[in-house]
Amino acid sequence: MKAKILVVDDEQDLELLIKQKFRRQIRGGDYEFLFAQNGFEALTQLQQHADIDVVLSDINMPEMDGLTLLVKMADVNPIIKAVMVSAYGDMDNIRTAMNRGAFDFVCKPVNFEDLEMTMLKTVKHVQQLRETLQAVKENNILRMYVDENVLKFMTRSEFETSLTANELITATILFVDICGFTSIAEREKPNTVVSLINKYFDLIVKQIINQEGYVDKFMGDAVMAVFQGEYHLDRAIEAALGIRASIESVRDTLDSEPDYQPRVSIGINSGEVVSGNIGSAALRRLDYTVIGDVVNTAQRLQGAAQAGQIFITETAYQEVKESFQCEPAGSFQLKNKAESVVLYQVVS
C-alpha cells in the first residue's frame, strides 16, 4: 500500500534530498511525498489530502512552527501521526513535541536510513489505525469490544463527512431470526434471557465470519449480515446452513421448558443496495449499513420462513441450483409487492 508523507520544512534543500534519497521508492510507488514550507501551508495540504499518513516536520519554521502545527493537526485529522525533526540536543522542544502528540522524532543532520525505518514504523501504525476504524464502521459487533477512546478518533468533521460517503454495491443480505424467542423472554429470568441470546448470537456470528460476511446489526432476537465479493450468494447460503445446524444442535434446560431446542428462520436476497453511514450528526452516532429494496425483501423472506427454513427468491435459485439442493416453497404475497413471489427453500 502506498504511503503518503507530507514533509514540512522551510529549507528547500530537504525537498531535493528527500526526492534523491527515496527516488526508487517514489518510482516504485511505495511512497508519495508532498511538501510545505511552514505550518500554514501544511494545514492546507492536510485539508486537501485526507489520505496523508505521516507528517515529517521541522520544529523551527517561520509563520507557524512545528509545535503549533502539532496542535492544529489534531483538529484536521487525528489519525495522522507526526515525526518531528530537531537539532541534536534540543531536548526541551523534543519533550514539548512528544507531549503534544508527536509519534517519534529524528535529529539533524538527518540519517536517512534511520528516517526510513522511523517512517515505516509510523506508516504501519497509522494504517493499522485506519483498518481498525474501518472494521468498526463495517462490523458493529466490534463495538462491543472496542474502547470508547478509539471511537473518539472519529471527530465531528470526520463523522459528518462519513455520513455522505455512500455507494451502490452488489451484495447478499442474510436475515436470521431465533424463532419463538419472544415468548422465552417473557417467561424466563432476565439473566437467563440475555445469556441465551448472547450464546445463540455467538454461534450465528461465527458462521457468518467463517464465510467472510460481516454483521450489519442485531435487532432484538434477529441478526442482519452482509456478504460481498466473489460468490457472495453462495457464501451467504453456506453461512445459513451452518447457522441452522449450529443452532439446532443446542439443547438448553429452562425453567419453563426443560428440553428447549432453539430454531431459526432465515431469508436471503441478492442485488444492488445503497451502502453508507446512516445516523445523526447531532448525536454523533451512526451505523455503517445497507438499505434498499433488496434488504427489505430479505427481511420479508425471513418473515415468511418457518422454523428451520431458509428462503431464497427464484432468481437466486436459478443462480445456485447446481450447488445447493433446493425445493419449491410456494407462492407468497410479500409486503409492498404487487404480485405474489415464488420462493425456494434451501435444503442442503
C-alpha atoms as one frame of an Amber mdcrd trajectory, in Angstrom:
protein
   0.000   0.000   0.000   1.370   3.399  -0.991   2.268   5.696   1.907   1.622
   9.429   1.517   4.002  11.609   3.513   3.905  15.384   3.982   7.336  16.974
   4.550   7.190  20.364   6.267  10.433  22.364   6.289  11.459  25.857   5.198
  14.788  24.551   3.848  14.203  23.750   0.175  17.341  21.593   0.101  15.491
  18.998   2.161  12.924  18.523  -0.622  15.715  17.765  -3.104  17.409  15.393
  -0.651  14.165  13.524   0.027  13.484  13.085  -3.678  17.047  11.852  -4.273
  17.277   9.502  -1.300  13.864   7.942  -1.886  13.809   8.047  -5.689  13.499
   4.246  -6.019  10.595   4.075  -3.575   8.900   7.020  -5.283   9.359   5.457
  -8.708   8.181   2.088  -7.411   5.009   3.577  -5.954   5.860   2.832  -2.310
   5.990   6.479  -1.242   4.326   9.666  -2.378   5.753  12.879  -0.921   4.071
  16.249  -0.582   5.924  19.358   0.584   5.169  22.511   2.556   7.449  25.293
   3.802   5.635  26.089   7.056   2.726  25.086   9.256   0.159  27.157   7.375
   0.994  25.500   4.063   0.977  22.117   5.800  -2.555  22.629   7.133  -3.746
  23.468   3.619  -2.175  20.249   2.309  -3.783  18.222   5.110  -7.209  19.649
   4.279  -6.752  18.849   0.577  -5.322  15.334   1.078  -7.269  13.334   3.652
  -5.190  10.224   2.850  -1.885  11.618   4.167  -0.404   9.064   6.565   2.579
  10.818   8.129   3.795  14.386   8.612   7.575  14.834   8.780   8.009  18.308
  10.232  10.800  20.620  11.278  10.231  22.395  14.583  11.656  25.852  13.821
   9.872  27.457  10.843   8.561  30.940  10.012   4.845  31.882  10.172   3.832
  28.676  12.005   6.348  26.406  13.718   6.158  22.652  14.056   4.979  22.690
  17.667   1.954  24.817  16.761   1.300  22.627  13.722   1.118  19.584  16.025
  -1.789  21.130  17.915  -3.620  22.197  14.733  -3.148  18.807  13.049  -5.374
  17.044  15.554  -8.297  19.274  14.550  -7.852  18.439  10.861  -7.256  14.683
  11.117  -6.459  12.940  14.424  -5.362   9.738  12.669  -2.264  11.283  11.059
   0.955  10.913  13.036   3.886  13.334  13.114   7.616  12.668  13.128   9.484
  15.771  14.261  12.923  16.880  13.020  15.047  18.692  15.603  18.631  19.739
  16.169  20.565  17.264  18.274  20.338  18.099  21.959  17.221  20.293  21.649
  15.571  18.257  24.391  13.115  20.936  25.528  11.472  21.140  22.109  11.516
  17.360  21.713   9.754  16.896  25.058   7.180  19.558  24.136   6.582  17.858
  20.786   6.072  14.445  22.379   3.704  15.950  24.949   1.681  17.456  22.092
   1.251  14.125  20.356   4.328  13.616  18.156   4.750   9.932  17.348   8.554
   9.996  17.049  11.468  12.283  16.191  14.742  12.312  14.243  17.729  14.586
  14.739  19.582  16.811  12.316  21.711  16.133  10.384  19.217  13.564   9.167
  20.368   9.957   8.907  18.190   8.770   6.008  18.390   5.087   6.909  17.096
   5.909  10.380  14.499   8.223   8.841  13.185   5.471   6.561  12.889   2.996
   9.444  11.052   5.620  11.507   8.672   6.418   8.647   7.968   2.730   8.003
   7.097   2.221  11.668   4.871   5.304  11.716   3.091   4.483   8.441   2.370
   0.957   9.670   0.873   2.352  12.889  -1.362   4.802  11.004  -2.560   2.180
   8.536  -3.432  -0.160  11.401  -5.487   2.643  12.950  -7.314   3.183   9.662
  -8.030  -0.550   9.327  -9.341  -0.680  12.892 -11.686   2.254  12.318 -12.909
   0.774   9.052 -13.593  -2.526  10.759 -15.543  -0.737  13.463 -17.637   1.036
  10.836 -18.287  -2.141   8.860 -18.836  -4.610  11.661 -20.883  -3.356  14.559
 -20.103  -6.422  16.647 -16.643  -4.946  17.209 -18.241  -2.071  19.079 -18.789
  -4.470  21.974 -15.027  -4.904  22.370 -13.506  -1.580  21.224 -12.630   1.001
  23.851 -14.633   4.216  23.624 -11.417   6.253  23.278 -10.660   4.518  19.983
 -14.034   5.543  18.614 -13.289   9.159  19.579 -10.701   9.246  16.790 -13.736
   9.907  14.622 -14.057  13.664  15.084 -17.227  15.562  14.354 -15.950  16.731
  10.959 -14.933  13.175  10.036 -18.317  11.953  11.208 -20.211  14.450   9.078
 -18.041  13.647   6.061 -18.626   9.922   6.502 -22.372  10.473   6.500 -22.111
  11.368   2.814 -19.618   8.625   1.890 -22.218   6.416   0.242 -22.033   3.974
  -2.674 -24.061   1.469  -4.644 -22.789  -2.083  -4.162 -23.829  -5.591  -5.170
 -24.224  -7.801  -2.120 -26.191 -10.600  -0.495 -28.240  -9.829   2.601 -28.988
 -12.512   5.185 -31.628 -12.152   7.902 -31.788 -14.778  10.648 -34.374 -14.809
  13.434 -34.441 -17.002  16.536 -37.965 -18.375  16.336 -40.245 -18.028  19.320
 -37.651 -16.317  21.466 -40.030 -13.526  22.439 -42.137 -15.970  24.438 -38.980
 -17.301  26.112 -38.042 -13.741  27.058 -41.445 -13.270  28.676 -41.207 -16.461
  30.767 -37.571 -16.651  31.826 -35.441 -14.544  34.166 -33.637 -11.567  32.544
 -30.181 -13.037  33.202 -31.230 -16.278  31.535 -32.654 -14.453  28.516 -29.527
 -12.360  27.967 -27.221 -15.324  28.482 -29.176 -17.426  25.977 -29.403 -14.838
  23.242 -25.713 -13.963  23.516 -24.887 -17.665  23.290 -27.024 -18.070  20.143
 -25.681 -14.862  18.607 -22.125 -16.141  19.092 -22.984 -19.311  17.148 -24.612
 -17.254  14.382 -21.770 -14.747  14.123 -19.100 -17.454  13.920 -20.795 -18.946
  10.850 -21.114 -15.508   9.222 -17.440 -14.715   9.820 -16.387 -18.168   8.588
 -17.956 -17.274   5.226 -16.347 -13.788   5.176 -19.563 -11.927   5.834 -19.979
  -9.151   8.358 -22.685  -8.462  10.894 -24.566  -5.314   9.987 -26.744  -5.165
  13.086 -28.525  -7.030  15.859 -32.270  -6.371  16.021 -33.900  -7.874  19.078
 -33.536 -11.624  18.555 -32.561 -11.275  14.878 -29.281 -10.695  13.034 -28.685
  -8.982   9.698 -25.491  -9.847   7.811 -23.960  -8.670   4.535 -21.804 -10.656
   2.097 -19.766  -9.050  -0.683 -17.133 -10.154  -3.161 -16.723 -13.369  -5.103
 -19.575 -15.906  -4.752 -21.274 -13.748  -2.115 -24.636 -15.515  -2.589 -23.089
 -18.979  -2.234 -21.202 -17.939   0.893 -24.356 -16.472   2.432 -26.202 -19.762
   1.840 -23.287 -21.744   3.300 -23.440 -19.467   6.354 -27.198 -20.019   6.640
 -26.807 -23.803   6.530 -24.068 -23.581   9.145 -26.207 -21.346  11.365 -29.160
 -23.719  11.173 -27.032 -26.746  12.006 -25.241 -24.997  14.880 -28.414 -23.653
  16.469 -30.353 -26.911  16.103 -27.555 -28.861  17.796 -28.140 -26.908  21.013
 -30.259 -28.126  23.929 -30.950 -25.930  26.963 -32.718 -26.600  30.231 -35.092
 -23.746  31.098 -37.490 -23.256  33.976 -40.391 -23.085  31.536 -39.068 -25.751
  29.137 -36.740 -28.499  30.409 -35.612 -29.578  26.926 -35.542 -26.387  24.886
 -34.213 -26.588  21.326 -33.790 -23.231  19.563 -34.721 -22.936  15.875 -34.076
 -20.244  13.286 -35.812 -18.928  10.177 -33.624 -17.323   7.501 -34.180 -15.110
   4.458 -31.515 -14.425   1.823 -31.630 -11.965  -1.070 -29.039 -10.556  -3.521
 -28.766  -7.425  -5.622 -27.750  -3.775  -5.582 -28.003  -1.941  -2.267 -27.051
   1.519  -1.042 -24.144   1.279   1.384 -23.239   4.122   3.700 -23.189   5.596
   7.166 -26.695   6.307   8.383 -27.097   8.324  11.540 -27.412  11.662  13.253
 -24.712  14.323  13.210 -26.366  15.960  16.215 -25.969  12.773  18.280 -22.586
  11.888  16.735 -23.970   8.411  16.230 -24.035   6.397  13.019 -24.273   2.882
  11.696 -22.437   1.691   8.615 -25.285  -0.150   6.937 -27.050  -1.072   3.711
 -30.548  -0.067   2.676 -32.868  -0.639  -0.264 -35.474  -2.996  -1.673 -33.059
  -5.949  -1.659 -32.603  -5.532   2.111 -36.344  -5.180   2.734 -37.094  -8.264
   0.650 -34.512 -10.342   2.530 -36.225  -9.449   5.797 -39.631 -10.356   4.370
 -38.292 -13.700   3.156 -37.184 -14.398   6.700 -40.615 -13.397   7.943 -42.257
 -15.833   5.517 -39.980 -18.721   6.514 -40.987 -21.101   9.281 -38.674 -22.580
  11.918 -35.797 -24.401  10.242 -36.443 -22.920   6.778 -34.044 -20.924   4.587
 -35.885 -18.963   1.883 -34.411 -17.536  -1.319 -36.005 -15.987  -4.407 -36.438
 -17.723  -7.756 -33.660 -15.549  -9.222 -31.269 -16.723  -6.518 -32.392 -20.312
  -7.020 -31.529 -20.189 -10.733 -28.041 -18.988  -9.800 -27.267 -21.617  -7.159
 -29.377 -24.641  -8.149 -26.295 -26.544  -9.354 -24.587 -26.051  -5.990 -27.369
 -26.464  -3.434 -30.376 -28.743  -3.053 -33.491 -26.582  -3.057 -37.212 -27.236
  -3.078 -40.117 -25.018  -4.200 -41.709 -23.427  -1.127 -44.726 -21.985  -2.923
 -46.051 -18.589  -3.932 -46.064 -15.843  -1.291 -47.532 -12.357  -1.128 -44.817
 -10.158   0.341 -45.436  -6.722   1.789 -45.228  -3.870  -0.773 -45.038  -6.348
  -3.674 -47.851  -6.015  -6.201 -47.609  -9.622  -7.328 -47.000 -12.864  -5.450
 -43.421 -14.169  -5.404 -42.272 -17.759  -5.911 -39.809 -18.761  -3.200 -37.494
 -21.725  -2.765 -36.317 -23.457   0.385 -32.635 -24.396   0.694 -32.432 -27.950
   1.952 -28.718 -28.709   1.869
